[in-house]
Amino acid sequence: MKAIEISIDGALLGIFVPPAYGGFIHVALRNGPQNSIFANFHDLDLPEVREGQRISFRMIESPVDAADEPQIIRPE
């Protein structure tokens, strides 16, 4: 099972594991105040990203088994 790892400037924010049966990945970006971007990644609200920061999405092998619902794994 594949998952998406999300990071800003190399700091891991979380891993999105899609549902076991179908589903899709949806990311919405919108402009915010003072040259910033707000992002919503399915049910994971990402912090404000400022100009010059790098937001990264990387496909990885899922660290957990898929469930009926999408899962968000946050670093401790």
Biopython code that builds the backbone (N, CA, C, O; Angstrom):
import numpy as np
from Bio.PDB.StructureBuilder import StructureBuilder

atoms = [
    (1, "MET", "N", (0.842, -1.169, 0.000)),
    (1, "MET", "CA", (0.000, 0.000, 0.000)),
    (1, "MET", "C", (0.895, 1.242, 0.000)),
    (1, "MET", "O", (1.866, 1.318, 0.753)),
    (2, "LYS", "N", (0.563, 2.190, -0.834)),
    (2, "LYS", "CA", (1.305, 3.445, -0.905)),
    (2, "LYS", "C", (0.662, 4.488, 0.007)),
    (2, "LYS", "O", (-0.533, 4.425, 0.297)),
    (3, "ALA", "N", (1.466, 5.438, 0.449)),
    (3, "ALA", "CA", (1.006, 6.544, 1.289)),
    (3, "ALA", "C", (1.744, 7.800, 0.843)),
    (3, "ALA", "O", (2.724, 7.720, 0.103)),
    (4, "ILE", "N", (1.273, 8.954, 1.293)),
    (4, "ILE", "CA", (1.899, 10.226, 0.961)),
    (4, "ILE", "C", (2.478, 10.850, 2.233)),
    (4, "ILE", "O", (1.768, 11.062, 3.216)),
    (5, "GLU", "N", (3.763, 11.134, 2.194)),
    (5, "GLU", "CA", (4.452, 11.808, 3.298)),
    (5, "GLU", "C", (4.481, 13.302, 2.991)),
    (5, "GLU", "O", (4.824, 13.707, 1.880)),
    (6, "ILE", "N", (4.120, 14.122, 3.984)),
    (6, "ILE", "CA", (4.032, 15.565, 3.791)),
    (6, "ILE", "C", (5.023, 16.248, 4.724)),
    (6, "ILE", "O", (5.052, 15.964, 5.922)),
    (7, "SER", "N", (5.843, 17.156, 4.169)),
    (7, "SER", "CA", (6.803, 17.874, 4.996)),
    (7, "SER", "C", (6.931, 19.323, 4.525)),
    (7, "SER", "O", (6.660, 19.638, 3.367)),
    (8, "ILE", "N", (7.351, 20.199, 5.445)),
    (8, "ILE", "CA", (7.668, 21.585, 5.121)),
    (8, "ILE", "C", (9.091, 21.834, 5.571)),
    (8, "ILE", "O", (9.430, 21.633, 6.737)),
    (9, "ASP", "N", (9.918, 22.270, 4.643)),
    (9, "ASP", "CA", (11.347, 22.505, 4.912)),
    (9, "ASP", "C", (12.007, 21.306, 5.580)),
    (9, "ASP", "O", (12.855, 21.471, 6.457)),
    (10, "GLY", "N", (11.628, 20.116, 5.176)),
    (10, "GLY", "CA", (12.234, 18.893, 5.689)),
    (10, "GLY", "C", (11.660, 18.383, 6.995)),
    (10, "GLY", "O", (12.022, 17.292, 7.436)),
    (11, "ALA", "N", (10.764, 19.148, 7.635)),
    (11, "ALA", "CA", (10.145, 18.703, 8.894)),
    (11, "ALA", "C", (8.871, 17.930, 8.572)),
    (11, "ALA", "O", (7.952, 18.468, 7.953)),
    (12, "LEU", "N", (8.819, 16.684, 8.987)),
    (12, "LEU", "CA", (7.676, 15.828, 8.695)),
    (12, "LEU", "C", (6.427, 16.319, 9.427)),
    (12, "LEU", "O", (6.447, 16.514, 10.642)),
    (13, "LEU", "N", (5.338, 16.518, 8.676)),
    (13, "LEU", "CA", (4.063, 16.937, 9.262)),
    (13, "LEU", "C", (3.124, 15.770, 9.472)),
    (13, "LEU", "O", (2.332, 15.759, 10.414)),
    (14, "GLY", "N", (3.215, 14.784, 8.588)),
    (14, "GLY", "CA", (2.333, 13.640, 8.720)),
    (14, "GLY", "C", (2.381, 12.761, 7.480)),
    (14, "GLY", "O", (2.983, 13.102, 6.463)),
    (15, "ILE", "N", (1.725, 11.626, 7.607)),
    (15, "ILE", "CA", (1.618, 10.669, 6.502)),
    (15, "ILE", "C", (0.145, 10.390, 6.281)),
    (15, "ILE", "O", (-0.580, 10.065, 7.221)),
    (16, "PHE", "N", (-0.298, 10.517, 5.038)),
    (16, "PHE", "CA", (-1.677, 10.241, 4.667)),
    (16, "PHE", "C", (-1.751, 8.845, 4.066)),
    (16, "PHE", "O", (-1.076, 8.549, 3.080)),
    (17, "VAL", "N", (-2.576, 7.988, 4.665)),
    (17, "VAL", "CA", (-2.779, 6.630, 4.166)),
    (17, "VAL", "C", (-4.197, 6.569, 3.599)),
    (17, "VAL", "O", (-5.159, 6.723, 4.352)),
    (18, "PRO", "N", (-4.350, 6.348, 2.291)),
    (18, "PRO", "CA", (-5.693, 6.315, 1.701)),
    (18, "PRO", "C", (-6.474, 5.093, 2.168)),
    (18, "PRO", "O", (-5.894, 4.151, 2.707)),
    (19, "PRO", "N", (-7.802, 5.109, 1.960)),
    (19, "PRO", "CA", (-8.609, 3.955, 2.362)),
    (19, "PRO", "C", (-8.229, 2.717, 1.562)),
    (19, "PRO", "O", (-7.676, 2.814, 0.466)),
    (20, "ALA", "N", (-8.533, 1.560, 2.122)),
    (20, "ALA", "CA", (-8.153, 0.287, 1.505)),
    (20, "ALA", "C", (-8.822, 0.072, 0.146)),
    (20, "ALA", "O", (-8.218, -0.497, -0.763)),
    (21, "TYR", "N", (-10.057, 0.522, 0.012)),
    (21, "TYR", "CA", (-10.811, 0.248, -1.222)),
    (21, "TYR", "C", (-11.146, 1.540, -1.930)),
    (21, "TYR", "O", (-12.146, 2.190, -1.626)),
    (22, "GLY", "N", (-10.297, 1.909, -2.883)),
    (22, "GLY", "CA", (-10.546, 3.107, -3.680)),
    (22, "GLY", "C", (-10.209, 4.367, -2.913)),
    (22, "GLY", "O", (-9.521, 4.327, -1.893)),
    (23, "GLY", "N", (-10.693, 5.464, -3.406)),
    (23, "GLY", "CA", (-10.404, 6.747, -2.788)),
    (23, "GLY", "C", (-9.428, 7.532, -3.642)),
    (23, "GLY", "O", (-8.904, 7.034, -4.638)),
    (24, "PHE", "N", (-9.198, 8.758, -3.236)),
    (24, "PHE", "CA", (-8.312, 9.625, -3.987)),
    (24, "PHE", "C", (-7.641, 10.589, -3.031)),
    (24, "PHE", "O", (-8.020, 10.701, -1.865)),
    (25, "ILE", "N", (-6.641, 11.280, -3.543)),
    (25, "ILE", "CA", (-5.931, 12.284, -2.766)),
    (25, "ILE", "C", (-6.344, 13.645, -3.286)),
    (25, "ILE", "O", (-6.315, 13.888, -4.493)),
    (26, "HIS", "N", (-6.724, 14.527, -2.391)),
    (26, "HIS", "CA", (-7.173, 15.859, -2.773)),
    (26, "HIS", "C", (-6.421, 16.889, -1.941)),
    (26, "HIS", "O", (-6.452, 16.848, -0.711)),
    (27, "VAL", "N", (-5.752, 17.804, -2.615)),
    (27, "VAL", "CA", (-5.043, 18.876, -1.938)),
    (27, "VAL", "C", (-5.591, 20.198, -2.441)),
    (27, "VAL", "O", (-5.697, 20.402, -3.650)),
    (28, "ALA", "N", (-5.941, 21.100, -1.532)),
    (28, "ALA", "CA", (-6.422, 22.423, -1.907)),
    (28, "ALA", "C", (-5.463, 23.466, -1.343)),
    (28, "ALA", "O", (-5.186, 23.481, -0.144)),
    (29, "LEU", "N", (-4.962, 24.333, -2.208)),
    (29, "LEU", "CA", (-4.073, 25.416, -1.785)),
    (29, "LEU", "C", (-4.780, 26.740, -2.037)),
    (29, "LEU", "O", (-5.455, 26.906, -3.053)),
    (30, "ARG", "N", (-4.625, 27.676, -1.117)),
    (30, "ARG", "CA", (-5.186, 29.006, -1.335)),
    (30, "ARG", "C", (-4.240, 30.049, -0.769)),
    (30, "ARG", "O", (-3.503, 29.788, 0.182)),
    (31, "ASN", "N", (-4.270, 31.233, -1.364)),
    (31, "ASN", "CA", (-3.418, 32.326, -0.896)),
    (31, "ASN", "C", (-3.905, 32.832, 0.445)),
    (31, "ASN", "O", (-5.106, 32.882, 0.713)),
    (32, "GLY", "N", (-2.965, 33.202, 1.272)),
    (32, "GLY", "CA", (-3.273, 33.779, 2.572)),
    (32, "GLY", "C", (-2.676, 35.169, 2.671)),
    (32, "GLY", "O", (-2.195, 35.714, 1.678)),
    (33, "PRO", "N", (-2.705, 35.740, 3.854)),
    (33, "PRO", "CA", (-2.144, 37.087, 4.023)),
    (33, "PRO", "C", (-0.615, 37.079, 3.947)),
    (33, "PRO", "O", (0.028, 36.073, 4.249)),
    (34, "GLN", "N", (-0.059, 38.192, 3.547)),
    (34, "GLN", "CA", (1.386, 38.411, 3.555)),
    (34, "GLN", "C", (2.169, 37.329, 2.816)),
    (34, "GLN", "O", (3.104, 36.745, 3.365)),
    (35, "ASN", "N", (1.785, 37.069, 1.578)),
    (35, "ASN", "CA", (2.511, 36.124, 0.723)),
    (35, "ASN", "C", (2.624, 34.732, 1.332)),
    (35, "ASN", "O", (3.685, 34.113, 1.266)),
    (36, "SER", "N", (1.569, 34.246, 1.911)),
    (36, "SER", "CA", (1.576, 32.900, 2.475)),
    (36, "SER", "C", (0.540, 32.045, 1.754)),
    (36, "SER", "O", (-0.320, 32.560, 1.039)),
    (37, "ILE", "N", (0.635, 30.742, 1.950)),
    (37, "ILE", "CA", (-0.299, 29.795, 1.337)),
    (37, "ILE", "C", (-0.851, 28.911, 2.443)),
    (37, "ILE", "O", (-0.118, 28.446, 3.316)),
    (38, "PHE", "N", (-2.149, 28.692, 2.389)),
    (38, "PHE", "CA", (-2.784, 27.748, 3.294)),
    (38, "PHE", "C", (-3.106, 26.493, 2.496)),
    (38, "PHE", "O", (-3.486, 26.584, 1.328)),
    (39, "ALA", "N", (-2.961, 25.342, 3.101)),
    (39, "ALA", "CA", (-3.219, 24.088, 2.400)),
    (39, "ALA", "C", (-4.111, 23.197, 3.245)),
    (39, "ALA", "O", (-3.977, 23.139, 4.467)),
    (40, "ASN", "N", (-5.007, 22.516, 2.589)),
    (40, "ASN", "CA", (-5.821, 21.506, 3.240)),
    (40, "ASN", "C", (-5.595, 20.225, 2.468)),
    (40, "ASN", "O", (-5.875, 20.157, 1.272)),
    (41, "PHE", "N", (-5.096, 19.225, 3.137)),
    (41, "PHE", "CA", (-4.795, 17.945, 2.521)),
    (41, "PHE", "C", (-5.762, 16.932, 3.092)),
    (41, "PHE", "O", (-5.509, 16.322, 4.130)),
    (42, "HIS", "N", (-6.884, 16.762, 2.393)),
    (42, "HIS", "CA", (-7.979, 15.912, 2.843)),
    (42, "HIS", "C", (-8.415, 16.389, 4.228)),
    (42, "HIS", "O", (-8.996, 17.470, 4.326)),
    (43, "ASP", "N", (-8.168, 15.645, 5.291)),
    (43, "ASP", "CA", (-8.564, 16.057, 6.644)),
    (43, "ASP", "C", (-7.393, 16.610, 7.446)),
    (43, "ASP", "O", (-7.525, 16.845, 8.647)),
    (44, "LEU", "N", (-6.263, 16.819, 6.805)),
    (44, "LEU", "CA", (-5.072, 17.322, 7.493)),
    (44, "LEU", "C", (-4.884, 18.787, 7.129)),
    (44, "LEU", "O", (-4.527, 19.096, 5.993)),
    (45, "ASP", "N", (-5.117, 19.692, 8.069)),
    (45, "ASP", "CA", (-4.873, 21.107, 7.835)),
    (45, "ASP", "C", (-3.396, 21.374, 8.046)),
    (45, "ASP", "O", (-2.866, 21.169, 9.138)),
    (46, "LEU", "N", (-2.747, 21.825, 7.008)),
    (46, "LEU", "CA", (-1.324, 22.123, 7.090)),
    (46, "LEU", "C", (-1.126, 23.535, 7.625)),
    (46, "LEU", "O", (-1.982, 24.393, 7.410)),
    (47, "PRO", "N", (-0.031, 23.796, 8.310)),
    (47, "PRO", "CA", (0.229, 25.153, 8.785)),
    (47, "PRO", "C", (0.485, 26.098, 7.613)),
    (47, "PRO", "O", (0.679, 25.666, 6.477)),
    (48, "GLU", "N", (0.480, 27.363, 7.907)),
    (48, "GLU", "CA", (0.740, 28.386, 6.904)),
    (48, "GLU", "C", (2.143, 28.194, 6.327)),
    (48, "GLU", "O", (3.096, 27.952, 7.067)),
    (49, "VAL", "N", (2.262, 28.302, 5.020)),
    (49, "VAL", "CA", (3.551, 28.185, 4.350)),
    (49, "VAL", "C", (3.929, 29.564, 3.827)),
    (49, "VAL", "O", (3.178, 30.171, 3.063)),
    (50, "ARG", "N", (5.068, 30.047, 4.229)),
    (50, "ARG", "CA", (5.518, 31.389, 3.837)),
    (50, "ARG", "C", (6.415, 31.319, 2.598)),
    (50, "ARG", "O", (6.948, 30.266, 2.248)),
    (51, "GLU", "N", (6.559, 32.448, 1.965)),
    (51, "GLU", "CA", (7.406, 32.549, 0.791)),
    (51, "GLU", "C", (8.806, 32.044, 1.126)),
    (51, "GLU", "O", (9.376, 32.413, 2.153)),
    (52, "GLY", "N", (9.348, 31.212, 0.271)),
    (52, "GLY", "CA", (10.685, 30.663, 0.472)),
    (52, "GLY", "C", (10.703, 29.303, 1.149)),
    (52, "GLY", "O", (11.719, 28.608, 1.110)),
    (53, "GLN", "N", (9.581, 28.906, 1.777)),
    (53, "GLN", "CA", (9.525, 27.572, 2.379)),
    (53, "GLN", "C", (9.200, 26.547, 1.295)),
    (53, "GLN", "O", (8.624, 26.882, 0.260)),
    (54, "ARG", "N", (9.574, 25.306, 1.546)),
    (54, "ARG", "CA", (9.339, 24.249, 0.577)),
    (54, "ARG", "C", (8.372, 23.224, 1.175)),
    (54, "ARG", "O", (8.651, 22.623, 2.212)),
    (55, "ILE", "N", (7.241, 23.036, 0.508)),
    (55, "ILE", "CA", (6.299, 21.997, 0.917)),
    (55, "ILE", "C", (6.517, 20.808, 0.002)),
    (55, "ILE", "O", (6.570, 20.955, -1.219)),
    (56, "SER", "N", (6.643, 19.625, 0.596)),
    (56, "SER", "CA", (6.981, 18.430, -0.172)),
    (56, "SER", "C", (5.965, 17.325, 0.063)),
    (56, "SER", "O", (5.508, 17.107, 1.185)),
    (57, "PHE", "N", (5.622, 16.635, -1.013)),
    (57, "PHE", "CA", (4.771, 15.453, -0.974)),
    (57, "PHE", "C", (5.587, 14.317, -1.576)),
    (57, "PHE", "O", (6.094, 14.431, -2.692)),
    (58, "ARG", "N", (5.712, 13.219, -0.831)),
    (58, "ARG", "CA", (6.526, 12.098, -1.303)),
    (58, "ARG", "C", (5.743, 10.805, -1.142)),
    (58, "ARG", "O", (5.188, 10.538, -0.076)),
    (59, "MET", "N", (5.698, 9.999, -2.205)),
    (59, "MET", "CA", (5.019, 8.714, -2.123)),
    (59, "MET", "C", (5.952, 7.707, -1.464)),
    (59, "MET", "O", (7.111, 7.558, -1.851)),
    (60, "ILE", "N", (5.412, 7.012, -0.448)),
    (60, "ILE", "CA", (6.196, 6.026, 0.296)),
    (60, "ILE", "C", (5.350, 4.769, 0.493)),
    (60, "ILE", "O", (4.151, 4.762, 0.212)),
    (61, "GLU", "N", (5.984, 3.720, 0.974)),
    (61, "GLU", "CA", (5.232, 2.542, 1.400)),
    (61, "GLU", "C", (4.557, 2.876, 2.721)),
    (61, "GLU", "O", (5.178, 3.471, 3.602)),
    (62, "SER", "N", (3.312, 2.503, 2.865)),
    (62, "SER", "CA", (2.566, 2.824, 4.077)),
    (62, "SER", "C", (3.158, 2.099, 5.285)),
    (62, "SER", "O", (3.456, 0.907, 5.213)),
    (63, "PRO", "N", (3.330, 2.823, 6.399)),
    (63, "PRO", "CA", (3.854, 2.182, 7.600)),
    (63, "PRO", "C", (2.790, 1.374, 8.358)),
    (63, "PRO", "O", (3.117, 0.653, 9.301)),
    (64, "VAL", "N", (1.525, 1.493, 7.951)),
    (64, "VAL", "CA", (0.423, 0.768, 8.597)),
    (64, "VAL", "C", (-0.455, 0.142, 7.515)),
    (64, "VAL", "O", (-0.389, 0.526, 6.347)),
    (65, "ASP", "N", (-1.267, -0.813, 7.914)),
    (65, "ASP", "CA", (-2.217, -1.401, 6.982)),
    (65, "ASP", "C", (-3.354, -0.423, 6.721)),
    (65, "ASP", "O", (-3.745, 0.334, 7.610)),
    (66, "ALA", "N", (-3.877, -0.440, 5.513)),
    (66, "ALA", "CA", (-4.997, 0.433, 5.155)),
    (66, "ALA", "C", (-6.257, -0.016, 5.885)),
    (66, "ALA", "O", (-6.448, -1.201, 6.161)),
    (67, "ALA", "N", (-7.106, 0.950, 6.189)),
    (67, "ALA", "CA", (-8.382, 0.683, 6.858)),
    (67, "ALA", "C", (-9.514, 1.118, 5.930)),
    (67, "ALA", "O", (-9.271, 1.516, 4.790)),
    (68, "ASP", "N", (-10.744, 1.041, 6.418)),
    (68, "ASP", "CA", (-11.892, 1.468, 5.612)),
    (68, "ASP", "C", (-11.898, 2.973, 5.397)),
    (68, "ASP", "O", (-12.386, 3.450, 4.373)),
    (69, "GLU", "N", (-11.360, 3.727, 6.351)),
    (69, "GLU", "CA", (-11.308, 5.184, 6.274)),
    (69, "GLU", "C", (-9.873, 5.640, 6.064)),
    (69, "GLU", "O", (-8.944, 4.930, 6.450)),
    (70, "PRO", "N", (-9.667, 6.818, 5.455)),
    (70, "PRO", "CA", (-8.304, 7.338, 5.343)),
    (70, "PRO", "C", (-7.707, 7.577, 6.729)),
    (70, "PRO", "O", (-8.432, 7.842, 7.688)),
    (71, "GLN", "N", (-6.390, 7.482, 6.826)),
    (71, "GLN", "CA", (-5.705, 7.670, 8.104)),
    (71, "GLN", "C", (-4.641, 8.752, 7.975)),
    (71, "GLN", "O", (-3.995, 8.879, 6.934)),
    (72, "ILE", "N", (-4.466, 9.524, 9.029)),
    (72, "ILE", "CA", (-3.388, 10.502, 9.119)),
    (72, "ILE", "C", (-2.475, 10.067, 10.266)),
    (72, "ILE", "O", (-2.920, 9.922, 11.404)),
    (73, "ILE", "N", (-1.215, 9.865, 9.958)),
    (73, "ILE", "CA", (-0.240, 9.483, 10.979)),
    (73, "ILE", "C", (0.643, 10.699, 11.221)),
    (73, "ILE", "O", (1.330, 11.161, 10.310)),
    (74, "ARG", "N", (0.628, 11.214, 12.434)),
    (74, "ARG", "CA", (1.425, 12.385, 12.791)),
    (74, "ARG", "C", (2.664, 11.944, 13.558)),
    (74, "ARG", "O", (2.611, 10.995, 14.341)),
    (75, "PRO", "N", (3.792, 12.643, 13.329)),
    (75, "PRO", "CA", (5.006, 12.292, 14.082)),
    (75, "PRO", "C", (4.817, 12.643, 15.557)),
    (75, "PRO", "O", (4.069, 13.558, 15.900)),
    (76, "GLU", "N", (5.498, 11.914, 16.406)),
    (76, "GLU", "CA", (5.390, 12.177, 17.842)),
    (76, "GLU", "C", (6.365, 13.218, 18.292)),
    (76, "GLU", "O", (6.404, 13.557, 19.475)),
]
sb = StructureBuilder()
sb.init_structure("model")
sb.init_model(0)
sb.init_chain("A")
sb.init_seg("    ")
for serial, (resi, resn, name, xyz) in enumerate(atoms, 1):
    if name == "N":
        sb.init_residue(resn, " ", resi, " ")
    sb.init_atom(name, np.array(xyz, "f"), 0.0, 1.0, " ", f" {name:<3s}", serial, name[0])
structure = sb.get_structure()
